[in-house]
Amino acid sequence: MSGHRRQASWLLLPSLLLLLALFYLPQLLMLVVSLGRRSAYGGVVREVSFANYLRAMEPLYLGILWRSLLLAAATTALCLLVAYPVAWWIARRAPARWRNALLALVILPFWTSFLVRMYAWIVLLRSEGVFNMGLGALGLPRAELLYNDFAVLLGQVYGELPFMIVPLYVSLEKLDDTLLEAAADCGADAWQAFRSVVVPQTLPGIVAGCVLVFIPSLGAYLAPDLLGGGKTAYIGNLIQSQFAVARDMPFGAALSFVLSLLVVLLLLFFRRPLQSAQAL
Amino acid sequence: MKGDLRIRGVSKSYGEVRALRDVSLDVPPGQFVTLLGPSGCGKTTLLRLVAGFERPDAGTISISGQDVTGVPAHRRPVNTVFQHYALFPHRNVFGNVAFGLEMDGTPKGEIQDRVHRALELVRMKDLGHRGISEISGGQKQRVALARALVLEPDVLLLDEPMAALDLKLRKEMQVELKNLQERLRITFVFVTHDQDEALVMADRIAVMNAGRIEQLDGPEELYEKPRTRFVADFLGVANLFRGTVRGRKDGLVTLRTEGGLELHAADDGGYPEGIPLWLGLRSEKISLVDRKENVLEGVIDDEVFLGDWTDWRVRVGQEVLSVGEGNVLARGRRRGDAVSLSFSADAVLRLEDAERVT
């Protein structure tokens, strides 16, 4: 028994080392930096002060954080809304022999860099872009599609969608058909069966998908930067600009920690549904 | 009338496979009907058509005097006990039984009462709070039964509900289910491939083969007088021969099998001359000790010990007959021994070969 345990801990070693070297150590460095102060030339003056954290709590930055939360929530909700029917169709309607191919199609965009795909959206959305040319050809007025919140949300939903579809697909594929028949047999119409059988049965996939979409969306920075044109600030852009533009590493590090703390708090808050989802 | 089930001329195909061919079946209220047959005979398809999970290609189904052919499953006055129970894993025992009542908006207090009564009926009243993963197979079956019965269906459909239980528990549940049905007087349509189960429980048995009902009769008539070769074979008639009429005398008809066996059957006027016929003879109707009309000389080829009786394989000419005789009466016989065997002319079954009449 103890031999098995020792073997198990050996198997953990590679990932532990990796986490330690590439996650915990940098986090520790960031913590040290976040407690310091920016030097005149953009370096870091070592000290122990919470000034950066207090600054992060100023209304300006809290507003940006709030907007990032809204963006992440909207992205997650839209992804769920779009992904559920797609996952349902692939898992339960499409011919079985096509399922893997369809799933591969969902994941296919990952073969291209996210950056390139964001530029592709610019080509599609800009005022001389594909959509507006189409509108013009139909004799319709042009629309301002790029450099606004709509474009940011579109880019985010587009980018995160596969992370929602895949976990939903997995839980929908496992859903037992006879449970749906049993629900109908007990008098449930399609909507009632969906609400009281399908949703609870696919909760693990829903929760996993939401977590996988929400957390990266919170720190999103490419879509807001490229599709939003940097007009509205989100926390991801703010942090990036602290490091790259303002050269205020201590403040950027502090903002990063605030963001991480927020994610941890949210995960703690949703601990119960997460656990119940695992139990299923 | 409430509880009346009428199936008229129902057909159903899946691609090339014809699952049901022009099936008609009337079940009066309160009757326990069993659909019996091997897998692929169409019995489950017929049940699913009644439940409303599938639509027939042709024909009509009416329940309690109402045509429900086009009515979706959730609005039919029937409930189903599924083969693997199909209980909702995210609900406890109480929640499963309460499901249907919640769906039709029954008040909370009434749900409590009715669920408790239903759980009491299946002797599960103290286990309402248990999770589905925390109860045994037999208990799951009771919950599935309670979930269906709590909705007071006109017709209860049961799709091989005993298949997953061990033999002893199955025997107990058969008796319990039969008693429950007699008490509630609800129409039961029970699907099984187990002939013993069908004989123990049903008021009437519909034996199905290749998408058709081959015979519909009470358990005793079915056992004693199977009408087709398939039914006889499925209900364990071990001796099946092909034979032709050779002559008639004194109310007996003389038949000769392809294997050269001569036997006499009671002439009921149904034996045509000159055409090969299927004949059947139950092992237990042949005796090694009594002497009756058909007395034949043979040699014991093999013996299969089956507890309180032995299945003797006796060679008579080119035919090998299966003879069931109690061990006390037939004691001392060995392989290779010459024996006389005998059976009554009434025991000979004349069988149709329905598979040929397509």
Interface residues (C-beta under 8 A of the other chain):
Chain A: D176 T178 L179 E181 A182 A183 A184 D185 C186 G187 A188 D189 Q192 A193 S196 V197 P200 Q201 L203 L280
Chain B: A51 G52 F53 P72 A73 H74 R75 V78 N79 T80 F82 H84 A86 L87 F88 P89 H90 F99 G100 E102 M103 D104 R147 A148 L151
